[in-house]
Amino acid sequence: MTTILVTGANRGLGLEFVRQYAAEKAEVIACCRNPAKADKPAVPGVRVMELDVGSPESAARLAEALGGKPVDILINNAAVYGPKKQSAVESDYEGFLETYRINSLGPLMVSQALRANLLAGRDKKLVVISSEAGSISDSSGGVLAYRASKAALNMIFHGVAKSWARDGVAVGILHPGWVKTDMGGPDAPIGVEESVRGLRARIAELNLSNSGRFLDYKGAAIGW
Ligand SMILES: NC(=O)c1ccc[n+]([C@@H]2O[C@H](COP(=O)([O-])OP(=O)(O)OC[C@H]3O[C@@H](n4cnc5c(N)ncnc54)[C@H](OP(=O)(O)O)[C@@H]3O)[C@@H](O)[C@H]2O)c1
């Protein structure tokens, strides 16, 4: 049975990953900041575990609780949109740094903490949910903290893909589309079900020969 660990699994795209993979009878480890408050997906076999992706201590506690359990697919999904003020004219610098901490460093801290679990897994697939908003070549400006945090995430995991390929780990850097969630808002044209179906197809295709690419949920390449 494939074991999949998802961060930010209590709502939005993370919760939909849990629903879809659990419905396929995969073993799903659903991580969230506050398991007591998390919506329970309507499918059995999901283990809910605590993880604040902005905290290396929390990531280390999760690794300890997992105790060497193999993880086949790690999906770094959790992120924040950043502070209210993140324009070229006025920025909340603390909020800017917090956005980097959660969106850019968080997935690295979690992946490094769970590296042994991933290496013990069969599939060895490491996924980060990025955003087209992090593409410098496509950028129209604005929301600088969010955009910069995702551009940094892309650079970090492009590097991780090069380095971890030696250990057989394939890295997917994926954009989910503009999706109706708390972050995407009600005007987004894509539903969570469609987006996650596409992302899961990209994860199924992920291997060492296409590792480190920046793709959208339909498989189209996005410029860095
Ligand atoms: N929706 C879109 O249109 C869109 C477009 C491009 C990319 N994305 C990316 O897709 C991913 C999922 O986004 P979404 O739309 O599902 O967002 P969402 O509905 O706002 O959900 C964000 C999730 O991240 C979790 N999270 C935030 N900070 C965390 C932390 N420090 N530790 C652990 N969990 C934390 C939240 O948990 P709490 O409930 O505890 O806050 C929540 O579960 C993100 O990486 C986002 O950047 C989304």
The ligand as a Gaussian input file, in Angstrom:
#p B3LYP/6-31G(d) Opt

LIG

0 1
 N       -6.002000      28.140000      -4.319000
 C       -5.278000      28.611000      -5.325000
 O       -5.811000      29.240000      -6.272000
 C       -3.803000      28.364000      -5.375000
 C       -3.104000      28.809000      -6.526000
 C       -1.739000      28.579000      -6.611000
 C       -1.096000      27.875000      -5.597000
 N       -1.804000      27.469000      -4.488000
 C       -1.060000      26.735000      -3.468000
 O       -1.765000      25.550000      -3.138000
 C       -1.486000      25.164000      -1.776000
 C       -2.782000      24.951000      -1.026000
 O       -3.502000      26.174000      -1.054000
 P       -5.069000      26.275000      -0.717000
 O       -5.662000      27.069000      -1.803000
 O       -5.614000      24.953000      -0.367000
 O       -4.983000      27.217000       0.577000
 P       -5.882000      27.321000       1.886000
 O       -7.266000      26.888000       1.575000
 O       -5.644000      28.698000       2.402000
 O       -5.219000      26.253000       2.859000
 C       -3.901000      26.448000       3.319000
 C       -3.524000      25.277000       4.202000
 O       -2.182000      25.495000       4.650000
 C       -2.178000      25.336000       6.065000
 N       -1.102000      26.078000       6.720000
 C       -0.788000      27.392000       6.634000
 N        0.253000      27.670000       7.419000
 C        0.620000      26.506000       8.013000
 C        1.634000      26.138000       8.927000
 N        2.496000      27.022000       9.432000
 N        1.721000      24.843000       9.312000
 C        0.851000      23.921000       8.823000
 N       -0.146000      24.202000       7.983000
 C       -0.251000      25.484000       7.573000
 C       -3.552000      25.825000       6.507000
 O       -3.804000      25.363000       7.830000
 P       -4.588000      26.281000       8.948000
 O       -6.046000      25.940000       8.771000
 O       -4.010000      25.817000      10.237000
 O       -4.301000      27.709000       8.635000
 C       -4.404000      25.152000       5.441000
 O       -4.602000      23.802000       5.744000
 C       -0.619000      26.296000      -1.216000
 O        0.737000      25.945000      -1.323000
 C       -0.916000      27.469000      -2.147000
 O        0.125000      28.419000      -2.170000
 C       -3.138000      27.693000      -4.364000

